[in-house]
Amino acid sequence: MKSYQLIHQLINLVEELEEENQGHEVSIQDFTGFLLNKVGDTRGNGHDSEVRFGDSDNAALDIAYQLDNNIGRLFVFMSRYAKSYIKKALEGTPLQTGEDFTALAILLTHKHLSKSELISHNLQEKTSGTEVIRRLIVAGLVRQWDDVKDKRSKHIAITDEGKELLFQVFEHTNYVGKIITGKLTIAEKFTLQYLLQKLENFHLEHYENKTISNKEDLKKLAEENSVQ
């Protein structure tokens, strides 16, 4: 039985909690609080569940499995899974990347935007964002024109061809969304959505205010947001 070791650990933890409570009967609420406290105090928790890592450097594993580092690593993995699914959904279309798709989708909800606005909304660097816009224009999915007040600025808008393509692609990107959320229950999806939105609000503020431009900024922000 693969779960035997876990069951054994749980039994030991219940016994430990009973000893702390001098043998008094404990509730599931008591055990939940006790377990959360235990997990919070444990470093390197869950090493056995990661198939990618070996066991030749325990110090490195402890660093990787620190709570914040582990969450960050899982975010990276999730983004790579999502990227591969989106690439499949865009096969056979002029859209080459997920950024092409999201840029076009953003334009669908605006009458028009400046290039810099679209690049910012799409969370891209100027160079890569400019290349995305260029591809969309060449494919006839986006049109551009000079800003009347500022000749240095260009405005862009989605074309009818772009709208038609997007609604064709939406069917397959909907499948991507369902796959990304895996087998989570509805309640778990709402919880995840709430937590991700909370993180999005935090990161978007720093992205828009350009508060992180070097290693020192990373260190400063990390220290300011350390959980005591």
Rosetta silent file (secondary structure, phi, psi, omega in degrees, C-alpha in Angstrom):
SEQUENCE: MKSYQLIHQLINLVEELEEENQGHEVSIQDFTGFLLNKVGDTRGNGHDSEVRFGDSDNAALDIAYQLDNNIGRLFVFMSRYAKSYIKKALEGTPLQTGEDFTALAILLTHKHLSKSELISHNLQEKTSGTEVIRRLIVAGLVRQWDDVKDKRSKHIAITDEGKELLFQVFEHTNYVGKIITGKLTIAEKFTLQYLLQKLENFHLEHYENKTISNKEDLKKLAEENSVQ
SCORE:     score description
SCORE:     0.000 S_00000001
   1 L     0.000  115.823 -173.172    0.000    0.000    0.000 S_00000001
   2 L   -65.384  -26.869 -176.058    1.710    3.150   -1.228 S_00000001
   3 L   -89.747    3.557 -175.037   -0.010    5.408    1.334 S_00000001
   4 H   -59.095  -44.307 -178.305    1.019    3.313    4.350 S_00000001
   5 H   -60.316  -40.820  178.770    3.943    5.563    5.234 S_00000001
   6 H   -64.659  -43.720  179.120    1.691    8.645    5.155 S_00000001
   7 H   -61.011  -41.556  178.295   -0.924    6.925    7.339 S_00000001
   8 H   -61.365  -41.755  178.310    1.806    5.954    9.796 S_00000001
   9 H   -63.202  -42.022  179.900    3.007    9.567    9.935 S_00000001
  10 H   -63.685  -41.337  178.558   -0.531   10.805   10.582 S_00000001
  11 H   -62.086  -42.946  179.129   -1.005    8.324   13.418 S_00000001
  12 H   -62.851  -38.357  179.764    2.255    9.468   15.002 S_00000001
  13 H   -67.766  -39.252  177.396    1.171   13.105   14.702 S_00000001
  14 H   -62.551  -42.147  178.258   -2.181   12.365   16.353 S_00000001
  15 H   -62.174  -41.366  178.962   -0.350   10.636   19.208 S_00000001
  16 H   -63.231  -41.188  178.964    1.957   13.643   19.554 S_00000001
  17 H   -65.291  -40.186  179.113   -1.032   16.014   19.679 S_00000001
  18 H   -63.696  -37.397  177.860   -2.733   13.869   22.332 S_00000001
  19 H   -64.662  -40.701  178.059    0.420   13.981   24.441 S_00000001
  20 H   -63.189  -32.472 -178.951    0.471   17.779   24.180 S_00000001
  21 L   -95.682   17.663  175.898   -3.171   17.809   25.306 S_00000001
  22 L    54.212   41.878  174.431   -2.415   15.411   28.186 S_00000001
  23 L    81.063   -1.475  178.399   -4.493   12.609   26.725 S_00000001
  24 L   -69.689  147.919  179.430   -7.649   14.669   26.225 S_00000001
  25 L   -64.493  136.244 -177.727   -9.715   13.851   23.156 S_00000001
  26 L  -112.910  153.499 -178.836   -8.849   16.144   20.238 S_00000001
  27 L   -99.704  170.757  177.012  -11.047   17.303   17.353 S_00000001
  28 H   -63.561  -32.527  177.331  -10.357   17.537   13.633 S_00000001
  29 H   -65.421  -41.083  177.566  -10.100   21.316   14.103 S_00000001
  30 H   -61.128  -45.221 -176.769   -7.416   20.811   16.759 S_00000001
  31 H   -67.322  -37.383  179.060   -5.507   18.455   14.496 S_00000001
  32 H   -60.615  -48.342  178.621   -5.799   20.809   11.494 S_00000001
  33 H   -62.536  -41.216  178.833   -4.238   23.691   13.417 S_00000001
  34 H   -62.313  -44.197 -177.845   -1.560   21.382   14.838 S_00000001
  35 H   -66.404  -43.496  178.676   -0.738   19.990   11.379 S_00000001
  36 H   -60.455  -39.715  178.605   -0.524   23.437    9.759 S_00000001
  37 H   -65.473  -39.562  178.154    1.860   24.526   12.503 S_00000001
  38 H   -63.504  -46.140  179.867    3.958   21.411   11.952 S_00000001
  39 H   -61.714  -40.823 -179.674    4.130   21.953    8.197 S_00000001
  40 H   -64.916  -27.102 -178.624    5.103   25.584    8.705 S_00000001
  41 H   -92.019   -4.081 -174.463    7.981   24.541   10.957 S_00000001
  42 L  -102.734  126.005  175.525    9.253   21.806    8.638 S_00000001
  43 L   -96.403  150.837  176.653   11.847   22.483    5.942 S_00000001
  44 L    72.863   19.220 -177.453   12.327   20.212    2.969 S_00000001
  45 L   -69.663  132.026  174.284    8.797   18.835    3.268 S_00000001
  46 L    90.089   17.626  178.838    7.661   16.751    0.292 S_00000001
  47 H   -56.047  -38.512 -174.053   11.035   15.835   -1.233 S_00000001
  48 H   -67.638  -17.502 -175.249    9.748   12.403   -2.157 S_00000001
  49 H   -86.031   -8.216 -176.807    6.958   13.814   -4.339 S_00000001
  50 L   -99.529  111.451 -175.876    9.290   15.515   -6.840 S_00000001
  51 L   -78.581  -14.843 -174.944   10.347   13.165   -9.609 S_00000001
  52 L   -82.021  -24.953 -173.506   12.765   15.653  -11.212 S_00000001
  53 L   -95.220  144.125  171.304   15.193   15.948   -8.313 S_00000001
  54 L   -87.053 -160.887 -178.680   17.806   13.459   -7.214 S_00000001
  55 L  -131.018   25.059 -174.338   19.063   13.064   -3.665 S_00000001
  56 L   -85.171  -10.986 -179.069   22.749   13.916   -3.971 S_00000001
  57 L  -143.497   93.892 -177.452   22.533   17.360   -2.313 S_00000001
  58 H   -66.419  -31.025  179.300   20.165   17.723    0.621 S_00000001
  59 H   -64.001  -41.340  178.340   21.138   21.350    1.174 S_00000001
  60 H   -66.478  -38.730  178.734   19.996   22.212   -2.357 S_00000001
  61 H   -64.648  -39.585  178.100   16.755   20.277   -1.826 S_00000001
  62 H   -61.051  -40.327  178.800   16.078   22.184    1.395 S_00000001
  63 H   -66.490  -45.771 -178.321   16.461   25.468   -0.490 S_00000001
  64 H   -61.809  -33.329 -175.088   14.251   24.288   -3.359 S_00000001
  65 L   -98.563    9.484  167.859   11.532   23.157   -0.969 S_00000001
  66 L   -60.719  143.492 -167.990   11.387   26.260    1.166 S_00000001
  67 H   -50.994  -52.900 -177.701    7.747   27.302    0.939 S_00000001
  68 H   -64.652  -40.822  178.878    8.148   30.422   -1.218 S_00000001
  69 H   -64.430  -39.771 -179.136   10.721   28.778   -3.496 S_00000001
  70 H   -65.732  -41.998  177.562    8.519   25.730   -3.943 S_00000001
  71 H   -62.528  -44.122  178.820    5.503   27.852   -4.871 S_00000001
  72 H   -60.546  -41.678  179.323    7.626   29.810   -7.357 S_00000001
  73 H   -64.177  -42.033  179.139    8.928   26.592   -8.918 S_00000001
  74 H   -65.647  -35.114  175.081    5.402   25.217   -9.276 S_00000001
  75 H   -60.717  -43.318  179.572    4.316   28.477  -10.941 S_00000001
  76 H   -61.726  -45.557  178.778    7.103   28.044  -13.498 S_00000001
  77 H   -61.040  -44.658 -179.275    6.026   24.473  -14.204 S_00000001
  78 H   -61.100  -40.455 -179.095    2.361   25.503  -14.566 S_00000001
  79 H   -66.075  -33.729  179.591    3.270   28.278  -17.012 S_00000001
  80 H   -72.775  -39.545  174.990    5.254   25.814  -19.134 S_00000001
  81 H   -60.119  -48.304 -177.998    2.393   23.324  -19.209 S_00000001
  82 H   -59.928  -41.916 -179.374   -0.010   26.120  -20.184 S_00000001
  83 H   -61.327  -40.511 -179.423    2.356   27.358  -22.885 S_00000001
  84 H   -68.736  -37.897  178.404    2.553   23.905  -24.463 S_00000001
  85 H   -66.875  -43.423 -179.763   -1.251   23.516  -24.429 S_00000001
  86 H   -62.817  -38.669  178.574   -1.803   26.965  -25.953 S_00000001
  87 H   -59.497  -40.248  178.108    0.715   26.167  -28.695 S_00000001
  88 H   -65.500  -40.646 -177.957   -1.366   23.108  -29.589 S_00000001
  89 H   -65.762  -25.598 -176.809   -4.577   25.188  -29.608 S_00000001
  90 L   -94.528   -0.065 -179.339   -3.022   27.678  -32.065 S_00000001
  91 L   -59.137  137.056  178.822   -1.799   25.089  -34.565 S_00000001
  92 L    83.124    8.176  178.041   -2.919   25.834  -38.117 S_00000001
  93 L  -119.922  166.354  176.947   -3.486   29.544  -37.429 S_00000001
  94 L   -71.141   -9.161 -179.036   -1.342   32.641  -38.093 S_00000001
  95 L   -80.639  121.202 -174.057   -0.897   32.991  -34.314 S_00000001
  96 L   -94.575  -28.499 -175.154    2.536   31.683  -33.379 S_00000001
  97 L  -136.880  167.845  174.607    2.638   32.202  -29.629 S_00000001
  98 H   -61.770  -32.350  178.611    0.421   32.679  -26.603 S_00000001
  99 H   -66.984  -34.814  174.344    1.452   36.329  -26.613 S_00000001
 100 H   -59.884  -46.009 -178.257    0.058   36.682  -30.159 S_00000001
 101 H   -64.355  -48.680 -176.914   -3.252   35.298  -28.925 S_00000001
 102 H   -67.533  -34.019  177.338   -3.481   37.432  -25.772 S_00000001
 103 H   -63.434  -44.237  179.986   -2.511   40.595  -27.670 S_00000001
 104 H   -67.210  -38.442  178.983   -5.287   40.007  -30.191 S_00000001
 105 H   -65.528  -37.826  176.940   -7.752   39.162  -27.412 S_00000001
 106 H   -64.025  -43.328  179.493   -6.902   42.410  -25.600 S_00000001
 107 H   -64.079  -29.472  179.651   -7.478   44.397  -28.799 S_00000001
 108 H   -61.701  -28.475 -176.128  -10.862   42.705  -29.198 S_00000001
 109 L   -96.066    4.284  177.282  -12.037   44.456  -26.016 S_00000001
 110 L  -127.834  147.412  174.036  -10.808   47.927  -27.057 S_00000001
 111 L   -64.938  -41.838  174.198  -11.752   50.146  -29.981 S_00000001
 112 L  -167.445  161.706  177.627   -8.048   50.868  -30.365 S_00000001
 113 E  -141.955  158.228  168.955   -4.833   51.163  -28.342 S_00000001
 114 E   -77.084  160.694  179.925   -1.418   52.672  -28.801 S_00000001
 115 H   -59.917  -42.143 -178.188    1.337   50.151  -29.355 S_00000001
 116 H   -65.209  -35.703  177.893    2.870   50.929  -25.986 S_00000001
 117 H   -64.811  -44.534 -179.575   -0.478   50.426  -24.240 S_00000001
 118 H   -63.785  -43.603  179.652   -0.955   47.016  -25.840 S_00000001
 119 H   -60.497  -41.145  178.803    2.588   45.937  -24.976 S_00000001
 120 H   -66.523  -45.889  179.443    2.041   47.001  -21.364 S_00000001
 121 H   -61.913  -30.958 -177.715   -1.329   45.255  -21.098 S_00000001
 122 L   -87.888    4.145  176.519    0.256   42.106  -22.538 S_00000001
 123 L    55.757   49.114 -178.039    3.027   42.228  -19.897 S_00000001
 124 L  -121.960  159.424  169.247    5.831   42.224  -22.453 S_00000001
 125 L   -73.837  157.674 -174.669    9.151   43.910  -23.007 S_00000001
 126 H   -59.286  -43.625 -176.163    9.138   46.520  -25.782 S_00000001
 127 H   -63.639  -50.492 -178.591   11.220   44.473  -28.233 S_00000001
 128 H   -69.248  -34.762  178.458    9.195   41.250  -27.986 S_00000001
 129 H   -66.669  -39.588  178.266    5.912   43.172  -27.844 S_00000001
 130 H   -63.486  -38.431  179.578    6.790   45.113  -30.993 S_00000001
 131 H   -67.561  -38.016  176.229    7.557   41.855  -32.809 S_00000001
 132 H   -60.375  -47.711 -179.753    4.173   40.414  -31.805 S_00000001
 133 H   -61.735  -40.233  179.380    2.395   43.486  -33.189 S_00000001
 134 H   -60.522  -44.261 -179.732    4.420   43.287  -36.395 S_00000001
 135 H   -63.179  -39.997 -178.806    3.359   39.662  -36.929 S_00000001
 136 H   -67.253  -37.512  178.796   -0.295   40.494  -36.341 S_00000001
 137 H   -67.538  -46.380 -179.480   -0.172   43.385  -38.827 S_00000001
 138 H   -60.263  -35.942 -178.884    1.559   41.270  -41.503 S_00000001
 139 L   -78.979   -4.030  178.682   -1.096   38.566  -41.028 S_00000001
 140 L    78.348   15.340 -178.062   -3.855   41.135  -41.576 S_00000001
 141 L   -91.635  -16.195 -178.911   -5.272   40.594  -38.079 S_00000001
 142 E  -139.344  143.293  173.760   -4.439   44.111  -36.872 S_00000001
 143 E  -116.849  154.539 -179.766   -4.316   47.510  -38.601 S_00000001
 144 E  -133.709  156.886  176.763   -2.318   50.549  -37.539 S_00000001
 145 E  -153.457  161.809 -178.761   -2.376   54.301  -38.174 S_00000001
 146 E   -72.019  143.881  172.498   -0.571   57.430  -37.035 S_00000001
 147 L   -70.992  128.540 -177.779   -1.715   59.272  -33.943 S_00000001
 148 L   -60.928  -38.676 -176.197   -3.172   62.616  -35.087 S_00000001
 149 L   -85.827  -26.363 -177.602   -1.661   64.490  -32.138 S_00000001
 150 L  -137.219  102.138 -175.914    1.668   62.651  -31.994 S_00000001
 151 L   -64.528  -18.576  179.361    3.124   61.417  -35.273 S_00000001
 152 L   -77.598  -15.668 -176.328    5.679   59.329  -33.352 S_00000001
 153 L  -101.476  144.178  178.501    2.904   57.227  -31.872 S_00000001
 154 E  -115.976  139.984  173.261    0.952   54.508  -33.669 S_00000001
 155 E  -106.237  148.998 -178.531   -2.543   53.302  -32.886 S_00000001
 156 E  -135.290  152.950  178.473   -3.681   49.778  -33.611 S_00000001
 157 E  -149.541  154.658  178.807   -7.007   47.961  -33.753 S_00000001
 158 E   -74.279  144.171  178.017   -8.204   44.458  -34.521 S_00000001
 159 L   -93.238  171.434  176.497   -9.531   43.828  -38.018 S_00000001
 160 H   -61.004  -36.820  177.955  -12.626   41.852  -38.996 S_00000001
 161 H   -64.338  -38.341  178.193  -10.304   39.022  -40.004 S_00000001
 162 H   -65.164  -41.733  178.335   -8.728   39.145  -36.557 S_00000001
 163 H   -62.919  -44.728 -178.995  -12.118   38.969  -34.846 S_00000001
 164 H   -61.548  -43.296  179.701  -13.191   36.027  -36.976 S_00000001
 165 H   -63.712  -43.883 -178.372   -9.979   34.140  -36.224 S_00000001
 166 H   -57.887  -45.619 -177.503  -10.229   34.796  -32.500 S_00000001
 167 H   -68.211  -24.819  172.770  -13.704   33.359  -32.191 S_00000001
 168 H   -71.514  -40.518 -177.717  -12.508   30.266  -34.041 S_00000001
 169 H   -72.562  -30.948 -176.974   -9.560   29.932  -31.665 S_00000001
 170 H   -54.060  -36.088 -179.998  -11.660   30.511  -28.525 S_00000001
 171 H   -56.552  -44.435 -175.997  -13.154   27.029  -28.818 S_00000001
 172 H   -79.749  -33.205  176.624   -9.731   25.436  -28.437 S_00000001
 173 H   -70.243  -25.973  173.031   -8.410   27.860  -25.808 S_00000001
 174 H   -63.186  -38.553  176.119  -11.501   27.019  -23.737 S_00000001
 175 H   -62.307  -40.290  179.193  -10.272   23.425  -23.761 S_00000001
 176 H   -58.972  -45.606 -179.939   -6.892   24.695  -22.550 S_00000001
 177 H   -58.666  -41.488 -179.002   -8.525   26.450  -19.607 S_00000001
 178 H   -68.977  -34.311  179.225  -10.323   23.270  -18.574 S_00000001
 179 H   -72.138  -41.714 -178.125   -7.132   21.219  -18.828 S_00000001
 180 H   -58.516  -38.754 -178.687   -5.034   23.729  -16.855 S_00000001
 181 L   -81.451    1.172  171.748   -7.397   23.524  -13.876 S_00000001
 182 L    55.403 -133.913 -178.395   -7.081   19.741  -13.927 S_00000001
 183 L  -106.658   28.242  177.001   -9.440   17.837  -11.656 S_00000001
 184 L   -64.189  145.776  174.524   -9.970   20.630   -9.132 S_00000001
 185 L   -75.043  168.023  177.519  -13.459   20.851   -7.675 S_00000001
 186 H   -58.032  -43.762  179.669  -15.563   23.973   -8.216 S_00000001
 187 H   -62.133  -40.878  179.327  -14.781   25.090   -4.657 S_00000001
 188 H   -66.751  -37.361  178.413  -11.051   24.572   -5.241 S_00000001
 189 H   -63.886  -41.961  178.379  -11.230   26.535   -8.489 S_00000001
 190 H   -64.989  -39.289  178.065  -12.865   29.495   -6.727 S_00000001
 191 H   -64.411  -45.739  179.678  -10.220   29.362   -3.993 S_00000001
 192 H   -62.554  -43.194  178.950   -7.417   29.201   -6.559 S_00000001
 193 H   -59.989  -42.974  179.541   -8.954   32.053   -8.555 S_00000001
 194 H   -61.817  -45.666 -178.265   -9.162   34.199   -5.417 S_00000001
 195 H   -68.624  -40.845  179.057   -5.530   33.554   -4.481 S_00000001
 196 H   -66.414  -38.039  177.945   -4.223   34.072   -8.018 S_00000001
 197 H   -65.084  -37.541  177.264   -6.163   37.325   -8.354 S_00000001
 198 H   -62.831  -41.697  176.876   -4.658   38.504   -5.073 S_00000001
 199 H   -68.549  -40.521  177.971   -1.183   37.750   -6.437 S_00000001
 200 H   -59.129  -43.217  179.367   -2.022   39.385   -9.776 S_00000001
 201 H   -60.889  -42.188  179.765   -3.043   42.596   -7.997 S_00000001
 202 H   -63.601  -50.915 -174.722    0.240   42.633   -6.081 S_00000001
 203 H   -72.036  -35.242 -179.857    2.493   41.973   -9.086 S_00000001
 204 H   -63.343  -38.475  178.957    0.612   44.239  -11.498 S_00000001
 205 H   -60.924  -44.134  179.938    1.109   47.194   -9.171 S_00000001
 206 H   -71.755  -32.867  177.495    4.875   46.646   -9.128 S_00000001
 207 H   -65.726  -47.025 -177.717    4.941   46.007  -12.883 S_00000001
 208 H   -69.612  -33.601 -179.602    3.095   49.224  -13.701 S_00000001
 209 H   -88.430   -2.009  177.762    5.132   51.303  -11.235 S_00000001
 210 L    52.179   48.164 -176.657    8.408   49.722  -12.446 S_00000001
 211 L   -84.762  -11.079 -179.160    9.558   49.182   -8.883 S_00000001
 212 L  -119.718  105.004 -178.267   11.821   46.212   -9.701 S_00000001
 213 L  -124.207   -6.808 -179.484   14.697   47.028  -12.022 S_00000001
 214 L  -158.563 -178.906 -177.495   17.690   45.241  -10.446 S_00000001
 215 H   -63.438  -36.665 -179.452   18.817   42.714   -7.821 S_00000001
 216 H   -64.721  -37.505  176.949   18.702   45.258   -5.025 S_00000001
 217 H   -63.902  -39.629  177.228   15.052   45.997   -5.802 S_00000001
 218 H   -60.199  -46.784 -178.761   14.322   42.267   -5.625 S_00000001
 219 H   -62.539  -45.181 -178.454   16.022   42.020   -2.243 S_00000001
 220 H   -61.602  -46.593 -178.285   14.263   45.088   -0.859 S_00000001
 221 H   -67.296  -38.554  178.615   10.802   43.959   -1.938 S_00000001
 222 H   -61.847  -42.725  179.782   11.407   40.411   -0.680 S_00000001
 223 H   -67.118  -37.506  179.808   12.421   41.729    2.724 S_00000001
 224 H   -66.902  -28.909 -174.367    9.407   44.066    2.884 S_00000001
 225 L  -106.142   11.561  178.198    7.038   41.189    2.124 S_00000001
 226 L   -65.870  133.351  178.225    8.587   38.523    4.312 S_00000001
 227 L   -78.289  126.122 -178.383    5.983   36.798    6.454 S_00000001
 228 L   -81.011    0.000    0.000    6.895   37.119   10.111 S_00000001
